[in-house]
Amino acid sequence: MLFNPRPRIEAVEFGGGAVVWVIDDALLEPVRFVDFAAEHWAHARETTHNAFPGPELPMPEAFTARLDAWFGEHLRRRLGGRRTLRVHSRFAMATWPAARLQPRQWLCHRDRDAVHPGERVAASVLYLFEDSALGGTAFYAPRRDALATAMLVHDSSTLDAAAFRARHPDVAPGYLVDSNAWFERLGVVEPRFNRLIAYDGDLFHTSHVTDVAGLSDDPRRGRLTINGFFTLRAAAA
């Protein structure tokens, strides 16, 4: 058994109906996973298919299956899902300095790619670091209409930094930590070692990295997380 069989689940409510589910003491032996990450981190890779600012390492399939079973028992219904269609999970560690970030990493984002009618996406983050200064997860609501927001997101993934800044001078480079002209910060879930949060992938969110100088590529000292992504068959209304 990897996960706490009797978790205490707390709902953290933000404005606009946004809810984040928070579970402390999620893993029974969390230090084992830090050790596993440290042992295998040489195989972690930076990818181009998402905006994560650092290396990632896929979790073993057996872990992902256990995560999905635990998620299904305790969280899936809370997030509007009837059953899991697809799931994957990975270690992730933010390591990039602010100067290395590209425009899509200057913004918050949603986890909802390739979602079909009748489906929804949920995500989880399990914090495996002790230093709370490395930051939790911030949630946002767009300040402008859906079309304008979609165009901004499109520009952030297709324009280089200079072109994006010329078109959107009201978006500052670097990690997003506060509200800006485009997004209002609804709130922040603070990190705690062995805390797992789960949320609707349609919510705009980002890692709340305020201590950029403290980021490390050492899994025993850095901002190590296990991130889960669940494509769900939506529950009947």
The 8 nearest C-alpha neighbors of each residue, nearest first, counted from 0:
[[1, 2, 27, 3, 4, 65, 26, 28],
 [2, 0, 27, 26, 3, 28, 65, 62],
 [3, 1, 26, 27, 25, 0, 4, 69],
 [2, 4, 25, 5, 6, 26, 27, 24],
 [5, 3, 2, 6, 69, 0, 1, 25],
 [6, 4, 3, 7, 2, 73, 8, 25],
 [7, 5, 3, 8, 4, 22, 25, 23],
 [6, 8, 22, 9, 5, 23, 21, 24],
 [7, 9, 22, 21, 6, 20, 10, 23],
 [8, 10, 21, 20, 11, 22, 7, 19],
 [9, 11, 20, 19, 12, 21, 18, 8],
 [12, 10, 19, 18, 20, 9, 13, 21],
 [13, 11, 18, 17, 10, 19, 14, 16],
 [12, 14, 17, 185, 18, 16, 186, 15],
 [15, 13, 16, 17, 185, 12, 186, 140],
 [14, 16, 17, 13, 140, 185, 12, 18],
 [17, 15, 14, 18, 13, 12, 19, 11],
 [16, 18, 13, 15, 12, 14, 19, 202],
 [19, 17, 12, 11, 13, 16, 10, 20],
 [20, 18, 198, 11, 10, 197, 21, 12],
 [21, 19, 10, 197, 196, 9, 11, 198],
 [20, 22, 196, 9, 8, 195, 10, 19],
 [23, 21, 8, 195, 194, 7, 25, 196],
 [22, 24, 194, 25, 193, 195, 21, 7],
 [25, 23, 193, 26, 194, 22, 3, 27],
 [24, 26, 3, 23, 2, 193, 22, 194],
 [27, 25, 2, 29, 28, 3, 24, 1],
 [26, 28, 2, 3, 1, 29, 25, 24],
 [29, 27, 26, 30, 31, 1, 32, 2],
 [30, 28, 26, 31, 32, 27, 193, 33],
 [29, 31, 33, 32, 28, 34, 127, 35],
 [32, 30, 34, 29, 33, 28, 35, 36],
 [33, 31, 35, 34, 30, 29, 36, 28],
 [32, 34, 30, 36, 35, 31, 37, 219],
 [33, 35, 31, 37, 32, 36, 38, 30],
 [36, 34, 32, 38, 33, 37, 31, 39],
 [37, 35, 33, 39, 38, 34, 40, 32],
 [38, 36, 34, 40, 218, 35, 39, 33],
 [37, 39, 35, 36, 40, 34, 41, 33],
 [38, 40, 36, 41, 37, 42, 35, 43],
 [41, 39, 43, 42, 37, 36, 38, 56],
 [40, 42, 39, 43, 38, 37, 44, 36],
 [41, 43, 40, 39, 44, 56, 55, 54],
 [44, 42, 56, 55, 40, 54, 41, 45],
 [45, 43, 54, 55, 46, 42, 56, 53],
 [44, 46, 54, 53, 55, 47, 43, 52],
 [47, 45, 48, 44, 49, 54, 55, 51],
 [46, 48, 49, 45, 50, 51, 52, 44],
 [49, 47, 46, 50, 51, 45, 156, 112],
 [50, 48, 47, 51, 46, 52, 103, 45],
 [49, 51, 104, 52, 103, 48, 47, 46],
 [50, 52, 49, 53, 93, 104, 54, 46],
 [53, 51, 93, 95, 50, 94, 100, 54],
 [52, 54, 93, 94, 92, 51, 45, 95],
 [55, 53, 45, 44, 43, 92, 91, 56],
 [56, 54, 91, 43, 44, 90, 45, 89],
 [55, 57, 43, 90, 89, 58, 91, 44],
 [58, 56, 89, 90, 88, 59, 55, 43],
 [57, 59, 89, 88, 60, 56, 90, 62],
 [60, 58, 62, 61, 63, 57, 88, 89],
 [61, 59, 63, 62, 64, 58, 87, 57],
 [60, 62, 64, 59, 63, 65, 58, 66],
 [63, 61, 65, 64, 60, 59, 66, 58],
 [62, 64, 66, 60, 65, 61, 88, 67],
 [63, 65, 67, 61, 62, 66, 60, 68],
 [66, 64, 62, 68, 67, 63, 69, 61],
 [67, 65, 63, 69, 64, 68, 70, 62],
 [66, 68, 70, 64, 65, 69, 71, 63],
 [67, 69, 71, 65, 70, 66, 64, 72],
 [70, 68, 72, 66, 71, 67, 65, 73],
 [71, 69, 67, 74, 73, 68, 72, 75],
 [72, 70, 75, 68, 69, 73, 67, 74],
 [71, 73, 69, 70, 68, 74, 75, 76],
 [72, 74, 70, 71, 69, 75, 76, 77],
 [75, 73, 70, 77, 76, 71, 72, 78],
 [74, 76, 71, 80, 78, 77, 70, 73],
 [77, 75, 79, 80, 78, 74, 81, 71],
 [76, 78, 74, 75, 79, 80, 73, 20],
 [79, 77, 75, 76, 80, 199, 74, 121],
 [78, 80, 76, 234, 77, 233, 75, 81],
 [81, 79, 233, 234, 76, 75, 231, 232],
 [80, 82, 234, 232, 233, 76, 231, 79],
 [83, 81, 232, 231, 80, 84, 71, 75],
 [84, 82, 231, 85, 230, 232, 229, 81],
 [83, 85, 231, 230, 82, 232, 86, 229],
 [86, 84, 230, 83, 229, 87, 231, 228],
 [87, 85, 229, 228, 230, 88, 84, 67],
 [88, 86, 228, 227, 63, 229, 89, 85],
 [89, 87, 227, 226, 58, 63, 57, 228],
 [90, 88, 57, 58, 56, 226, 225, 91],
 [89, 91, 225, 56, 55, 224, 57, 226],
 [92, 90, 55, 224, 223, 54, 225, 89],
 [91, 93, 223, 222, 53, 54, 94, 224],
 [94, 92, 53, 52, 222, 95, 91, 214],
 [95, 93, 53, 214, 215, 216, 92, 52],
 [94, 96, 52, 53, 93, 99, 97, 100],
 [97, 95, 98, 99, 211, 94, 100, 212],
 [96, 98, 173, 99, 100, 174, 95, 211],
 [99, 97, 96, 100, 173, 172, 95, 101],
 [100, 98, 97, 96, 95, 101, 173, 52],
 [101, 99, 97, 98, 104, 173, 102, 105],
 [100, 102, 104, 103, 160, 99, 105, 159],
 [103, 101, 155, 105, 104, 160, 100, 163],
 [102, 104, 155, 105, 156, 106, 101, 50],
 [103, 105, 102, 106, 101, 100, 50, 174],
 [106, 104, 102, 173, 103, 174, 172, 175],
 [107, 105, 104, 103, 175, 108, 102, 174],
 [106, 108, 205, 204, 203, 175, 105, 109],
 [109, 107, 203, 204, 106, 205, 110, 202],
 [108, 110, 203, 201, 200, 202, 111, 204],
 [111, 109, 200, 112, 201, 120, 108, 122],
 [110, 112, 200, 120, 109, 114, 201, 113],
 [111, 113, 114, 110, 109, 120, 115, 200],
 [114, 112, 115, 111, 230, 120, 110, 118],
 [113, 115, 112, 111, 118, 119, 116, 120],
 [114, 116, 118, 117, 113, 119, 112, 232],
 [117, 115, 118, 114, 119, 233, 232, 113],
 [116, 118, 233, 232, 115, 119, 114, 234],
 [119, 117, 232, 233, 231, 116, 115, 114],
 [118, 120, 231, 230, 233, 114, 232, 121],
 [121, 119, 230, 200, 229, 111, 231, 199],
 [120, 122, 199, 200, 229, 198, 228, 230],
 [123, 121, 228, 227, 197, 198, 200, 229],
 [122, 124, 197, 227, 196, 226, 198, 228],
 [123, 125, 226, 196, 195, 225, 126, 224],
 [126, 124, 195, 225, 224, 194, 193, 127],
 [125, 127, 224, 193, 192, 194, 128, 190],
 [126, 128, 192, 223, 224, 193, 125, 33],
 [129, 127, 192, 223, 130, 222, 126, 221],
 [128, 130, 192, 131, 191, 127, 220, 190],
 [131, 129, 132, 128, 133, 220, 222, 191],
 [130, 132, 133, 190, 134, 129, 191, 189],
 [131, 133, 134, 130, 210, 209, 213, 208],
 [134, 132, 131, 210, 130, 208, 222, 213],
 [133, 135, 207, 208, 132, 131, 190, 209],
 [134, 136, 190, 189, 207, 188, 206, 137],
 [135, 137, 206, 207, 188, 187, 205, 138],
 [136, 138, 187, 207, 204, 205, 186, 206],
 [139, 137, 204, 185, 186, 203, 184, 187],
 [138, 140, 184, 185, 203, 183, 204, 182],
 [139, 141, 183, 182, 203, 142, 184, 185],
 [142, 140, 182, 143, 181, 183, 139, 148],
 [141, 143, 182, 181, 183, 140, 144, 180],
 [144, 142, 141, 148, 147, 181, 145, 182],
 [143, 145, 147, 146, 148, 142, 141, 149],
 [144, 146, 148, 147, 149, 143, 141, 150],
 [147, 145, 149, 148, 144, 150, 143, 151],
 [146, 148, 150, 149, 144, 145, 151, 143],
 [147, 149, 151, 145, 146, 150, 144, 143],
 [150, 148, 146, 152, 151, 147, 145, 153],
 [151, 149, 153, 147, 148, 152, 154, 146],
 [150, 152, 148, 154, 153, 149, 155, 147],
 [151, 153, 155, 149, 150, 154, 148, 156],
 [154, 152, 150, 151, 155, 156, 149, 157],
 [153, 155, 151, 157, 156, 152, 158, 150],
 [154, 156, 103, 102, 152, 153, 157, 158],
 [155, 157, 153, 154, 103, 158, 152, 102],
 [158, 156, 154, 155, 153, 159, 163, 103],
 [159, 157, 163, 154, 162, 155, 156, 160],
 [158, 160, 162, 161, 163, 157, 102, 101],
 [159, 161, 163, 162, 102, 164, 101, 158],
 [162, 160, 164, 163, 159, 165, 158, 166],
 [163, 161, 165, 159, 164, 160, 158, 166],
 [162, 164, 160, 166, 165, 161, 158, 167],
 [165, 163, 168, 167, 161, 166, 162, 160],
 [164, 166, 162, 163, 167, 168, 161, 160],
 [167, 165, 163, 164, 168, 162, 154, 161],
 [166, 168, 164, 169, 165, 163, 170, 151],
 [167, 169, 164, 170, 165, 166, 171, 163],
 [168, 170, 167, 171, 180, 179, 164, 181],
 [171, 169, 168, 167, 172, 164, 179, 180],
 [170, 172, 169, 173, 105, 168, 164, 175],
 [173, 171, 105, 170, 174, 102, 100, 97],
 [174, 172, 97, 105, 100, 175, 171, 98],
 [173, 175, 105, 176, 97, 208, 104, 172],
 [176, 174, 105, 106, 177, 173, 107, 207],
 [175, 177, 207, 174, 209, 208, 178, 137],
 [178, 176, 184, 175, 179, 183, 137, 182],
 [179, 177, 183, 184, 182, 180, 176, 181],
 [178, 180, 182, 181, 183, 177, 170, 169],
 [181, 179, 182, 169, 178, 170, 142, 183],
 [182, 180, 142, 179, 141, 143, 183, 148],
 [183, 181, 141, 142, 179, 140, 178, 139],
 [184, 182, 178, 140, 139, 185, 141, 142],
 [183, 185, 139, 178, 186, 138, 177, 182],
 [186, 184, 139, 138, 13, 183, 14, 140],
 [185, 187, 184, 138, 137, 13, 188, 139],
 [186, 188, 137, 136, 189, 138, 135, 185],
 [189, 187, 136, 135, 137, 190, 186, 11],
 [188, 190, 135, 187, 134, 191, 136, 131],
 [191, 189, 135, 131, 134, 126, 188, 192],
 [190, 192, 194, 193, 126, 131, 129, 189],
 [191, 193, 127, 129, 128, 194, 126, 190],
 [194, 192, 24, 126, 127, 25, 23, 191],
 [195, 193, 23, 191, 192, 126, 125, 22],
 [196, 194, 125, 22, 124, 21, 25, 23],
 [195, 197, 21, 124, 123, 20, 22, 125],
 [198, 196, 123, 20, 122, 19, 124, 21],
 [199, 197, 19, 122, 121, 200, 20, 123],
 [198, 200, 121, 201, 202, 78, 120, 122],
 [199, 201, 110, 121, 120, 202, 109, 122],
 [202, 200, 199, 109, 111, 110, 203, 120],
 [203, 201, 200, 199, 109, 204, 138, 139],
 [202, 204, 109, 108, 139, 107, 138, 201],
 [205, 203, 138, 107, 137, 108, 139, 202],
 [206, 204, 107, 137, 136, 207, 108, 138],
 [205, 207, 136, 208, 135, 137, 134, 204],
 [206, 208, 134, 136, 135, 137, 176, 205],
 [209, 207, 134, 206, 210, 133, 211, 174],
 [208, 210, 211, 207, 134, 133, 176, 132],
 [211, 209, 213, 212, 133, 208, 132, 214],
 [210, 212, 213, 214, 209, 208, 96, 97],
 [213, 211, 210, 214, 96, 215, 209, 133],
 [212, 214, 211, 210, 215, 133, 221, 132],
 [215, 213, 94, 211, 221, 212, 222, 93],
 [214, 216, 221, 217, 94, 213, 220, 222],
 [215, 217, 94, 221, 218, 214, 92, 220],
 [216, 218, 215, 219, 220, 221, 37, 40],
 [219, 217, 221, 37, 220, 223, 216, 36],
 [218, 220, 217, 221, 33, 37, 128, 34],
 [221, 219, 217, 218, 215, 128, 222, 216],
 [220, 222, 215, 218, 217, 214, 223, 216],
 [221, 223, 92, 128, 93, 133, 224, 214],
 [222, 224, 92, 127, 221, 128, 218, 91],
 [225, 223, 126, 125, 91, 127, 90, 226],
 [224, 226, 90, 125, 89, 124, 91, 227],
 [227, 225, 124, 89, 88, 123, 224, 90],
 [226, 228, 88, 123, 122, 87, 124, 225],
 [229, 227, 122, 87, 86, 121, 88, 123],
 [230, 228, 86, 121, 120, 85, 231, 122],
 [231, 229, 120, 85, 84, 119, 83, 86],
 [232, 230, 83, 119, 80, 84, 118, 82],
 [231, 233, 118, 82, 81, 80, 117, 83],
 [234, 232, 80, 118, 117, 81, 231, 79],
 [233, 235, 81, 80, 79, 236, 232, 76],
 [236, 234, 233, 81, 79, 80, 117, 232],
 [235, 234, 233, 79, 80, 117, 81, 76]]
